[in-house]
Amino acid sequence: MKKIIFTFLFIGSFVLQGQDNSALIKGVVRTASNGEAIPFANVMLLQDSKQILGTTTDFDGKYILKPVKAGEYSLLVSYIGYQN
């Protein structure tokens, strides 16, 4: 199994949207070794080890999770052949 660490670019990580105090998280999943985008990786937002939201990266490794309420979360990315 390849041992590659994912790096995350959070572009506008938490953008407030109106009065409901929700935000969005968006970014790009890339390999640490050469910066190549990882298409179709699973991205999950966890709170207290429970999945709150989830999505899949597009062909360019980009993803968006929304709506995200204020709080502390963990982000888990998985892809076959790579470590989480």
Helices and strands as residue ranges (DSSP letters): E 6-10, G 18-20, E 22-31, E 42-47, E 50-56, E 62-69, E 74-78
